[in-house]
């Protein structure tokens, strides 16, 4: 797994225990005497991150938790999570502030995808596609497909191109609204130029870039290579939304940020 103790989040206070399983749906079987929002029998889903004011029972709420932006809580990691167990356990004890009620018209199989769906929706809202925009989604795993579906829901009148590794991912991407598919292993730079009407330039030592590429590129892989490509596939004054996570420093060419004024946006939503 990726990881490096020199990244910024590693400077925050840690936790002494981690339980496996963070996409949780279940029934309330017992409540404490001070619980106000839930009763036995309620069906609930979890906020995956315990590090929020609500999840810690902390008041007053910080400015981010006060508006429902729990992932950016300024008090995260200040104390141990008030939870025991995780999604792989038969039972889970947690603070009521970490729970959300599940509507009756959602099945358990649908509700358990609320966390990755939140990532996809957050990505689509970080830079909204406009009518007629050409956008690209790099990666068609769960997060990439959720992002693609969210983009299509937020802006039905944009053109979405998806970069997929496997045929079954490409099939699912088409079902969820992708207009074009680029398969991993193809000449993606040439395909980007063809689909956007951009111009492919080839420099020395195999250096390539596209001028006039996509309005927005959503990188749902987040590796150094995909981010490098994303920045070169976005048009001038376009945007790259970094959805995928790479928990280590990157050695990457950032010149498109100033040379073509490409916006680079991150997100953190669970």
N, C-alpha and C positions, 0 to 999 in steps of 0.2 A: 504494500500500500504506500501511496505517497505520504510524505510527512517530513517536516524539518523543524527543529527547535528554534530556528532563526526567524520564522515568520511572525508577523505581528500578533495574531491570536495566541501564540505560545507564551507571550509575556503576561497574559492574564492568569489570575489564580485558577488552579485546576480543581478537579474533583477527585476524590479518592476511590470512587467505585463507579463503574459503568455497567448497566444492564443491557443485554441484547434485545433488539426489537423496539423500534420507535414509531412504527405506523400501527396504531392500536385502536381497535374497535371492540367494545364489550358492553355487558350489562352491569349496572350498579347492583351489588349484592349486599352492601353494608355501608352506612353513613355514620359519621361522627356526630356528636351532639350539637356542634356549632355549624354544621353544613346547612346552608340555606337554599342552594340552587338546584339540588338534585334529591331524588328519593329512590328507594330500592325499586328495581325494575326498569329504570330509565336506561335507554341505550345511548352510549356516548362514544365520542372519538377524542383522541388526545392531541394536544399541542405537543409537537415532538421535542421542543426545547424546554427544559425545566427552568432555564435561566431567564425568567421574566418576572416582573413584579407580581403578576397574578399567580404565576406558578409557584412563587415563593411566599405568597400571602403578605407581601410587603406594601405598606402605605406610607406616604402618598405615592401614587403611581408616577413613574418618570414620564417625561414628555412624550416618549414614543409609545409606551404601554397605554397612556391616556387616550391615544387615538387608534389603538388596536394594532400598532406596529411592533408586536412583541419580539420579533427576531432582533430588533435593534435596541433592546432594553439596555439602558445605561448601567443598571445594577446587576447585569448578568454575571454569574460566577462569583458573586460576593459571598455566597454561602452554599453549603451542600444542598442538592435538590431534596425537596420534601417528598420523595418517592422511594418506594421499595419494590423491586421487580421491574419487568419490562414486557414487551410484546410476546416473548417466547415463554412466558410463565403462565400458569393457569389463573393466577390472581395477581393484581397489581394495586398497590396502595399509593395514593397520590393526593395532592391538594386539589380541591374542587376548581380552583382557578386555572387549572391546566386542562380542563375538559370543555368540550363543546357538545351540545345535544345533537343527536342524529335524527333528521326528519324521518317520518314513517315511510315516505315514498322512496327512500334510499335503502338498497340492500346492504348487507355487511360487506359484500365484495366491492360495491361501489364506494362505500364510506371509507374503506381502508385506503383508498387512493386519494383521499382528500389532501394529504400532505404533499405528494408529488404534484397533484393538480394545482395546489397553491403556488408551488415553485413555477409552474408553467404560466399561470395567470399573472404572477408578479413580473415575470420576464416580459410578457406581452404588454404590460402596463408601464414598464420602465421606459420604453420608447414605443409609443403606439404607431402602428402602421396607418398610413393615410390612404384615401381612395386612390387607386392606381399605382400604389407603391409596389416595387419588386423587393421582396424580402427573402432571406435565406435562413434555413435552420440547419446547423451543422450537428449531426448526430441524431439518430432515430431510436435511441433507447427509450426507457419510460419517461424520463424528463424531457427529452427532445420531442417525443410525440405529444406529451401534455402541453408543451410550449406551442407546438404547431397547431393543435386543436384550439388553444386559447387565442392565438393570433387570428385564426379564422373566425372565431366567435366575436372578437373585438372589432375586427374589420373584414367583413365578408367580401369587400371589393378590392382586395390586394392580391397580388400574384405571389405564391409561395413556392420556393424551390427547396427541396430537402436533400441533404447529403446522407446517404445510407450505406451501411456496410454489408447488410445481408438482404436477400430478396424479400424475405418475409417482413422486414422493416420497411422496405420500399412499398410493398402492398398495403401495409397499415397506414403509411404516410399518405398514400393516395386516397384511402378511405376517409381519412381525417381532414382532407382538404388541400393536399399538396398538388400544385399544377404541374410541377416538373420534378424529376428525380435525377440526381447525379450519384452514380455508384462509386464507392471508394475503390481506388485502383485505376479509375479512368483518368483522362487528362482534365482534371477539374478546372484548371486555369482557362483552358480553351472553352470548356463548357460554360463557365461563368461569363466569359466575354460574349459567347454566342447568345446566351439567354437574356443578357442585359443590354445587348447592343454596344457594350464597352469595347475598348481596344486593348489587346494584349501586347505588352512590351516585354522583350527578352533582352536582358543585359548580360554582362560577363559572368562567367562561372555559374551558369544556370540560374541566375537571378531573374525573377519574373514578377510582374505586377499587372493589374488590370486598372485602366482608367475608365471611369464611367460605369462602375459596377452596381451592386445592390444598394438600395436606400438604407436598409437595415440588415445586419447579419447577427443572428442569435447563435452564439457558440455554446452548444450544450454538451460539449466534451471538456473544454477548458485546458487542454494540454498546450504546451508551448508551440507545437507545430500548428494546431488548429487556430490558436489565437493569432499567430503570425499570418496565416492564410486569410483569416477573417478580416484583419486590418487592411490587407491588400485587395480584398474582394469588395470592400465598401467604397462607394463613390465619394468624391470630395464633399465635405459637409454632411456625409452620412453618419451612421452610428454602428457600433458593435456593442451588443449586450452580452456580457460574459456571464453565462449561466452555470456552466460546468465548474467544478472545483478542483484545483491543483494545489495541494497543501505543501508547497515548497517554492522557494524563490525561482524566478524565471529569467533566463538570458534571452531576450527577445528584442526584435527591431520595432521600436515605437515611433519611428520617424513619420508614419502616416498621421499621427496625432497632430503634429504641427505643420507638416508639409502639405497635407490635404485637409486639415482641420476635421479629421474624423473624431467623433465623440466615442469614448470608451466608458461604458457604464457597467457597474456590477450590481449584484442583488444577493440578498440573503433572506429567504422566506421558507419557513417550514410550517 
